[in-house]
């Protein structure tokens, strides 16, 4: 799993975890516009002075929270992929299931994520976090796809573009479900991903020659 980047600070682990949890709770409740170091301080029970000592401002702290949350979700996916065993296709299925199950498929996750996305356009720090963490998701997907084609001995297509497409599809399904979970079930979303993967993977299978 990727390590936390430049937002890692020399806070004791329990304090750091409390501060990040408080930031996420305040974001879900207040949104970015209503967020303040004072509110985070009160939520976490950590002094404003200590927060200001370790972070240059609200955006840097939110960036650290974004990175922490994103990598925690990725770690959950990696755990489920590892538990799927050695079969490359089963591991890809585990990626889909982990991406479309709790804690990802929770509306509280959506509320926080929408705030993060809204900050990216105007915050170079948030853009940097987004680019680095999403690269980790694509890295894992690319590795899973490469393993599949290697195991079959099939020609390898452009797995970079395939990984970009899969991440976009998963994000779209997740967002639509969180906005209105009555439209489709998580199982149906997983089924869509599986059918897409079958078509994409089998398109590279060698064709019999007459």
N, C-alpha and C positions, 0 to 999 in steps of 0.2 A: 504494500500500500504506500502511496505517496506520503511524504512527510509534510507537515505544515510548513508553509513558506515564511516570508519575512514578518508575518504578524505574530509568530511565536515570541513569547516574552518570558522573562525570568520570574513569573509569578508562581507561587506554590500551586501544584496541580489542582488541589481542591478549590482554591480561590479562582483559578483560571476557569475551571469547569462551572463554578457558580456564576461567574461573571458572564460567560457565554450563554448559559441557560437564561439568565436574567435579560440579556440583550435580545435573545430570540423571543422570550415571552412578551417583552415590551414592544417589539416589532409587530408581533401578531396582534397585539391589542391596540397599539397607538398608530401603527404605520410609520413611515419614515418622517413625515412632516411633524408628527406629535412626539417623536422620540427625542430624548435629551439625556445628557450624562447624569443629570440630577435624578431623573426617573429610573435610570438603570442602577444608579447608586443605591437608591431606596429599595428597589426590587432585590438587589443582590446582597444588601447589607454590607457593602464595601464603600469606603470613603471616596468622595470625589477626588481628593488629593491623590490617593493611591491609583485611581483609574487614570488621572491626568499624567501621573508619573510614568505609566507604562504605555500610554497611547497618546498620539498627537491630537486626537479629536474624535468626534462621534463617528465619522466615516471610516477611520482606521479600525475602530472597535467593531463596527458593523462588518467591515471586510473580513476581520478575523472570525467573526461569527459565521459569515457566509462560507468561508473556507472550511471551518470546523464541521459545519452541518453537511456540506457537500461531500467531504471526505469520509464522514461517518456513514452516510448513505452508500457511498462506494464500497466501504469496508463490509457493509452488510451484504451487498451484491457479491463481493469476492468470496465471502464465507459460504453463501449459498451455491456459488459456482463450484467451489472446492468440494462441497458435500455431494455434488452430483456425480462424482467419480471421474473416470478417465475418458469416457466416451465423448468426443468433441461435440456431437449433436446434442447430447443430454446437457452438456455444460452450457451451450448456447440457450437451450430452453430454460435452464436455471437462471440465466441472466434476464430473460424476459419476465419470468415469474417474480424474481426479486424486484425488478423495476416497476412492476404493476401490482405490488402487494404492500401492506403496511410495513414500515412507517411512511413509505412514499405515497401510497394512496390514502392520504388523510387530508382533510380540508384545512387543518391547522398548518400542515406543511405548505399547502398552496398559499395561504395568507402570507406566510413569511417569504416564500419564494418570489411572489409577485413584487414585494417590496424590493428584494434584491435585484430583480430584473429591471425595475423602474429606476434604480440608481446607476445602472451600468453605463447608460448613455452619457451621464455628466460626471462620472467619477473614474479617473484613470486607475485608481487603486482597485475598485470593484471590477473594472474591465480586466485587469491583470489577474485577479483571483478567478474570474469566470473562465478566462482563456486557459489558465493552468489546470483548473479542476476538470473542465470539460475535456481537455486533452487526455486526462487520465481515464475517463470513461471510454473515449474512443480508442485509447491504447489497449484497454482490456478487450474491447470488442474486436479490434483488429487481430489481436492474438488468438482469440477464440475462432475467428474465421480462418486464419492461417492454419491453425491446428486441424480444422475440419478438412480443408483441401489437401493438406499434407497426408492426413490419414487415409484419404481416398486415392491419392496419387493423381488428382485431377489438376488441370491448369488453374492457376490462381488468378482471379479477376482483380480489379482495383478494390482491395479491401478497405483502403482509406475512404473512398467515396461511399462504400457500403456501410461503413461504421458511422459516417456522418448521417446517412439516410436513416439508419436504425435509431440513432439517438434522437433525430428530429421526429420520427414516427412515435417513439415512446413518449417524448415530451408532449406531443400533440394529443395523444390518447389520455395521458395523465391529466393534462389541463382540461380537456373536455369533460372527463369524468368528475373531476373536482368541482367544476362549475355546475354540472347537473348529473348526479349519479344515477338518475332515472333513465338516461338514454341507453346505456349499455352497462353490462357488468364487467368487473375486472377479468373474469374468466373469458368473456367474449373478446376483450382486448388482447389477452394472451393468445387466444386462438387466431386473431388477425395477424399477430406477429409471427406465429408459427407458420401460417400459410404463406405469408410473404417470404419467410426464410426458405421454405421448401422450394418455392418457385425460383428464388435467386440462386440457391445452392445447386439445385438440379440443372440449372441452365448451363453450368460449367461441366456437367458430366460429359465424358467423351461420347460422341455419336458413333453408332455402329456403321461401318461402311459395307456397301453391297459388293 
